[in-house]
Amino acid sequence: MTVDISVLIGGEAGQGIQTVGLAMAHTCHRAGLYVMAINDFESRIRGGHSFIQLRISDRPVHGPTRKLHMMVALDERTYGLHQPELTEGGLALIPKDNVDTMMQHHRCKMVDFEGEAKKAGSSILANTVAAGACLALLGAPFDLFENVLKSTFNQVEEEHLAQNVQAAQYGYTAAEGETFKWSWRWAMTSP
């Protein structure tokens, strides 16, 4: 099966969008996939729109694509701006508190990003919850993402690392079992 999908994670600047996006990219790369990442952010430290778009393929990729197969909208603005780019059959992961506004045109999976993050220790971990949910929908083994998180956050306190792993697990569990037509079988380690 050929893999060639595009995933966008967006929210407000300062929510750690790039950090978890790059962790997801490393997870895909470690599975032997090719990844192209595009960061887009405003020049504000907090507030404003920020997103990372990943193109994931089992073949070399040479450029981005405008179509999205999956969108993780940590805020309503992300959904409003990028919803037209979702392909037919695309999936949007959305926060539970914005259900009415966002469920108009595409299939949506509601995840309580902030609530799950608070269970892991802090609402600031909502981005890691989102990444865990996204990777579960793509069919990635959790162990692969956990190892990437451990290497990404190897300079932080053990407690902070444990909270990130727990947040990722909560997100993974929240989306596990949901069907996504562009998921595939993953390798556990890079070739």
Buried (B, 14 or more C-beta within 10 A) or exposed (E): EEBBBBBBBBBBBBBBBBBBBBBBBBBBBBBEBBBBBBEEBEEEEEEEBBBBBBBBBBEEBEEEBEEBBBBBBBBBBBBEBBBEBBBEEBBBBBBEEBEEEBBEEBBBBBBBBBBBBBBBBBEBBBBBBBBBBBBBBBEBBBEBBBBBBEEBBEEEEEEBBBBBBBBBBBBBBBBEEBEBEBBBEBEEEEE
